[in-house]
Every structure is written in structure tokens, then in C-alpha cells.
Amino acid sequence: RAKMSYSLDKGNSYFSLLKSFPHNSELEITLYFKSSSPQPLFTLADSRSLIHRYRYSLSELPDDGYRPRAADDRIGHFYTLYQDYTSPLRDDPYVRYINRWHLVKSEPAFKRSRPVQPLIFWLENTIPAAYREAVREGVLLWNRAFERLGFENALEVRQMPEDAAWDPADVRYNTIRWIVKPGDAYAMGPFRANPLTGQIYDADIRISADALRARYLEFSEFVEPSSWAAGTLPDVLPRWLHPLATAGEGTSSLLCRYDAGMAHQIAFGQQWLALNKGADSEDFQRFIYQALVNIVAHEVGHTLGLRHNFKASSAYDAAQLRDRDFRAQHGLSGSIMDYLPAHLTAEGKPPAQYFQTTLGPYDYWAIEYAYTPYDPQSDISEAEMLGRIARRSAEPALRFGTDEDAFGSSSRGI
């Protein structure tokens, strides 16, 4: 093993990015390190020096009367955790608040009302015009869950102007961005939350262009898609599951590589449609459209505070999934937060629904727990209200299992 030391080269280090907005600042620092006794290292172009880049995001925490909401592990929400040392007699020193947005009715007395501040997603103008309607549909799909709670238009979608003077790095703007990174299919729905309360105050979804450009996949997947599940599995799997997915809870639970798997499904579906005499170009366009709606809705779910639910696919049996009317009403799974393959019929007839493009019963339930308004004048406490919602966890359609259940050392939990 090479033994050498590096020290900071202050003269060649610098601020490589400085951006400041009304509520946040973004800084990037490029640090050069040099060695007085370099030895050849294949990981460095020149072992005499190396570069580290550090990115700092500093945000002003919101102060708008937000009430934290306790987490319940029967339902899959991301949460903020800290230890409370003020009460030493507690069995559990940890306090867990779910991550959610501050949604409040503008007219609390009305059965249905617009929120004081809706959740607005801006479509960055890098998104191809042909895909913008599918992206819009994937976002607005979640309004169905909020309508059940009395919110009208809780989520809105706006198009970023070509001459926009604002920057997507500004936390006042939640954006959906189209990223060009050849050879890598991914989608991410990260958010920023108050570390004291769990309140989400910013989210920016990123989708790579290669999520839909399945032609970039290996030749073997195009000629014989089944080989992906057979001979080529060891080579492909590391690209689907991010290397950090084996890093354990706290790291792997924050990863979403749905688009990588979706790219394989698109490649497989493209071949299925090409070989199917009953399929035409409209079928493939519908296939791509539904795939994108599904991807966006899945990532928006993350930005609303929802984790993956890999048990949701067990909600419906094979007979129900073969029923066209059932699929049209209920979808293909109990949750859009699942990782689902393309739905291709054995009969060879192109189905009307290739991907999950509607919310499942679990999605409505998870949103109900997180965003049901609590009336302080109610006869029951907020804890009791939430307990009544969470008790439904035994219902078959509300089965829940997330990343650590599916990708740990044992799969028995899923």
C-alpha cells in the first residue's frame, strides 16, 4: 500500500461557486492538496496533487407556524429524528417527526378549500416539449389524494419561462429538471427539511434523459431482453442498485434508482411491441407516456415525504390484473411508490395500461396520515386521530415494506 501524505495547497484552492438568494446560499469550494513525496497511483492522473470539491447549501429555516407530526412505523414516511434528553424516564429517547409540507386550508371552515400556499412545481425548460404533458400529469395525479382531505389544487404545475430570471437553486422554487448524462438512467426526488420539525421547504426532482432513451442499453438487452434476467444479471445489477445501496440503513433508504429499472422495462417493452403484430407506433407512444407519468408520480411521492413500498404489488391477484376494467380503476399495484415492471399480456394483445398511472389505496392512506388537518377544537387529540388512521395497517391493500425490508441480508420481510 502506498504511504504518502498530502497537505492543503492554499494558493491553488478557491471558491468555485457562490450563489446567494433571499432564503438560501450555495457555495462550492475547490481544494487542492499536494504531496512532497508522490508515488504512482492509478486513481490519479498525476499523484503529485489531488482535488476535492465541497458543496455547502445553507438555508434559512421556515418560521410559519408549522406543527410537527409524529411518525408511525406502520406507514412509510421519511422522518426527522433526534434524541430528547429532557425526560430521562422515557423508554425511548428518540423523537421522530415525519417529513411533510406545511399545507393549511385558506378557508378552514369550508369542507373543501385551496391551501394558503400550494405546492408549486416548475417544469424546467430543459424538459422536451413532447414530454411536458406527461410530467404535468404525474405531478397533478397526487391532487386526488389531497382532495379527499378537503384541499383543492394542493399541487400546481407551472412552466418555467424561457427568459426566467430565477435560478433552480433558489429554494423558493421547486423544480423538475431534465438531466443529460449519457449511459446512466436515473430519477431522484430529493427534498430539504427542517432538522428540528421535519417540515419540507424545498424539493427538486431530477430525471435523466436516458431513462427513456433505452437504445443506450446493451445490445443483448435489445436482441434478447430475457438475458438481462439470466446471463447478464451480475453485470447489470450494480448499475441498477446504486453502490451505496449496500451501505445500510441511513444511506440506502434514501436512494431511489427507479429509473434505472424502468429503462430496462422500456427496452423489454419496446421489443415486445416490435414483435407484436397488433401493436403500432401509437401503442409505443402510449407506452412511453405512461412510463414517464409513472416515474414522475413516483418521485413526486418522495418529495411529499413518502418512502418506497415494495409490498404494494401483493395487493392484487393475477385474476384482478387480467381484468381490464379493474386495472383501469385500481391500477396495477396498491401503491405508485412500488417498483413495478411493465404490464405485458401473455395473449400478445397490447394492454390499455402498461404502467401504474393512478394512486393506489396505500398512497391515499399515507397522504391521509401525513396531511389530514387537525382541528384543535376536536373532541379527540391529534395522537388519537393519527392512531385511528394508522390502525388500518392490517388491511391487505395497505401492506407496507420498504428498502431495508427488501434489500437487506434477508428478503423474508418482504
Residue pairs with C-beta under 8 A, 6 or more apart in sequence:
2 39
2 41
4 35
4 37
4 38
4 39
4 47
5 35
5 36
5 37
6 33
6 34
6 35
6 49
6 50
7 33
7 34
7 35
7 36
8 31
8 32
8 33
9 32
9 33
9 34
9 49
12 32
13 29
13 30
13 31
13 32
14 29
14 30
15 27
15 28
15 29
15 30
16 28
16 29
16 30
16 53
17 26
17 27
17 28
17 55
18 25
18 26
18 27
18 28
19 25
19 26
19 27
19 167
19 169
20 26
21 167
21 169
21 170
21 171
21 172
22 170
22 172
23 59
23 60
23 170
23 171
23 172
24 57
24 58
24 59
24 60
24 169
24 170
24 171
24 202
25 57
25 58
26 55
26 56
26 57
26 58
26 169
27 55
27 56
27 58
28 53
28 54
28 55
28 56
29 53
29 54
29 56
30 51
30 52
30 53
31 51
31 52
31 53
31 54
32 49
32 50
32 51
33 49
33 50
33 51
33 52
34 48
34 49
35 47
35 48
35 49
38 47
38 48
39 47
40 47
41 47
44 50
57 192
59 171
59 192
59 201
59 202
61 194
61 196
61 201
62 102
62 194
62 199
62 201
64 102
65 102
66 102
66 194
66 197
66 199
67 374
68 97
68 197
68 198
68 199
69 97
69 98
69 100
69 198
69 370
69 382
69 386
70 96
70 97
70 98
70 383
70 386
71 77
71 79
71 96
71 97
71 98
72 369
72 386
72 390
74 390
74 393
74 400
75 365
75 366
75 369
75 390
75 393
75 400
76 306
76 307
76 308
76 309
76 337
76 366
76 400
76 402
77 98
77 99
77 100
77 305
77 306
77 307
77 366
77 369
77 370
78 98
78 99
78 193
78 254
78 302
78 305
78 306
78 307
79 96
79 97
79 98
79 99
79 198
80 96
80 97
80 98
80 99
80 193
80 194
80 195
80 196
80 197
80 198
81 94
81 95
81 96
81 97
82 94
82 95
82 195
82 196
83 93
83 94
83 95
84 90
84 93
84 94
84 95
85 93
97 197
97 198
98 198
98 305
98 369
98 370
99 191
99 193
99 198
99 199
99 200
99 305
100 198
100 199
100 200
100 304
100 305
100 370
100 371
101 119
101 199
101 200
101 201
101 304
101 305
101 371
102 117
102 199
103 115
103 117
103 119
103 146
103 151
103 154
103 371
104 115
104 116
104 117
104 373
105 113
105 114
105 115
105 116
105 150
105 151
105 373
106 113
106 114
106 115
106 116
107 113
107 114
108 373
108 375
110 150
111 150
112 147
112 150
112 151
112 152
113 150
113 151
113 152
114 151
114 152
114 153
115 151
115 153
115 154
118 153
118 154
118 155
118 156
119 154
119 155
119 156
119 174
120 155
120 156
120 157
120 158
120 173
120 174
121 139
121 155
121 156
121 157
121 158
121 174
121 175
121 176
121 203
121 205
121 300
122 157
122 158
122 159
122 160
122 168
122 173
122 174
122 175
122 176
123 132
123 135
123 136
123 157
123 158
123 159
123 160
123 175
123 176
124 160
124 168
124 175
124 176
124 177
124 178
125 159
125 160
125 161
125 162
125 164
126 177
126 178
127 135
127 176
127 177
127 178
128 178
131 212
131 292
132 159
134 289
134 290
134 292
134 293
134 296
135 157
135 176
135 207
135 292
135 296
136 157
137 293
137 296
137 357
138 292
138 293
138 294
138 295
138 296
138 297
138 300
139 155
139 157
139 176
139 296
139 297
139 300
140 155
140 157
141 293
141 297
141 300
141 336
141 357
141 358
141 359
142 154
142 155
142 297
142 300
142 301
142 304
142 359
142 363
142 367
143 151
143 153
143 154
143 155
144 359
144 364
145 359
145 363
145 364
145 367
145 368
146 154
146 155
146 367
146 371
147 154
148 364
148 368
149 367
149 368
149 371
149 372
149 373
150 373
151 371
155 300
160 175
166 172
166 173
167 173
168 175
168 177
168 204
171 192
171 201
171 202
174 202
174 203
174 204
174 303
175 204
175 205
176 204
176 205
176 206
176 207
176 296
177 204
177 205
177 206
177 207
178 207
178 208
178 209
179 206
179 207
179 208
179 209
180 208
180 209
181 208
181 209
181 210
182 210
182 216
183 210
183 216
184 208
184 210
184 239
184 260
185 208
185 210
185 211
185 216
185 259
185 260
185 262
185 263
186 206
186 207
186 208
186 211
186 257
186 259
186 260
187 205
187 206
187 207
187 208
187 211
187 256
187 258
187 259
187 262
187 295
187 296
187 298
187 299
188 205
188 206
188 256
188 299
189 203
189 205
189 256
189 298
189 299
189 300
189 301
189 302
189 303
190 203
190 204
190 206
190 302
190 303
191 200
191 202
191 203
191 302
191 303
191 305
192 200
192 201
192 202
192 203
193 199
193 200
193 201
194 201
200 303
200 305
203 303
205 296
205 299
205 300
205 303
207 259
207 295
207 296
207 299
208 259
210 216
210 263
211 259
211 262
211 263
211 266
211 295
212 263
212 266
212 288
212 291
212 292
214 263
214 264
214 266
214 267
214 270
215 222
215 267
217 263
217 264
217 267
218 232
218 236
220 227
220 228
220 231
220 232
221 227
221 228
221 232
221 264
221 267
221 268
222 267
222 270
222 271
225 264
225 267
225 268
225 271
228 236
228 264
228 268
236 264
239 260
240 257
240 260
240 261
240 264
241 257
241 407
242 255
242 257
244 251
244 252
244 255
245 252
245 255
245 257
245 403
245 407
246 252
246 407
249 404
252 403
252 404
252 407
253 307
253 402
253 403
253 404
255 403
256 298
256 299
256 302
256 308
258 295
258 298
258 299
258 339
259 295
261 339
262 291
262 294
262 295
265 291
265 341
265 342
266 287
266 288
266 291
266 342
268 341
268 342
268 344
269 287
269 291
269 342
269 344
269 354
270 284
270 287
272 279
272 342
272 344
273 279
273 283
273 284
273 287
273 350
276 348
276 350
277 348
278 348
278 349
278 350
279 350
283 350
286 354
287 342
287 354
290 353
290 354
290 355
290 357
291 342
291 354
291 355
293 355
293 357
294 336
294 340
294 355
294 356
294 357
297 336
297 356
297 357
297 359
298 336
298 337
301 336
301 337
301 363
302 337
304 367
304 370
305 370
306 337
306 363
306 366
306 367
306 370
307 337
307 402
307 403
308 337
308 338
308 339
308 402
308 403
308 406
309 334
309 335
309 337
309 338
309 362
309 399
309 400
309 401
309 402
310 338
310 339
310 401
310 402
310 403
310 405
310 406
310 414
311 334
311 399
311 400
311 401
311 405
311 414
312 333
312 334
312 335
312 337
312 338
312 360
312 362
312 399
312 400
313 332
313 333
313 334
313 338
313 340
314 334
314 399
315 333
315 334
315 335
315 360
315 361
315 362
315 396
315 397
315 399
316 326
316 330
316 332
316 333
316 334
320 326
320 327
320 330
321 327
321 332
321 343
322 345
324 351
324 352
327 343
327 351
327 352
327 353
328 352
328 353
330 358
330 360
331 353
331 356
331 357
331 358
331 359
331 360
332 340
332 343
332 353
332 355
332 356
333 340
333 356
333 360
334 360
334 361
334 362
334 397
334 398
334 399
335 359
335 360
335 361
335 362
335 363
335 366
336 356
336 358
336 359
336 360
336 363
337 362
337 363
337 366
338 356
340 355
340 356
342 354
342 355
343 351
343 353
343 354
343 355
344 351
344 354
345 351
360 397
361 395
361 397
361 398
362 397
362 398
362 399
362 400
365 389
365 392
365 398
368 389
369 386
369 389
369 390
372 385
372 389
374 382
374 385
378 385
392 398
393 400
401 413
401 414
405 413
405 414
406 413
406 414
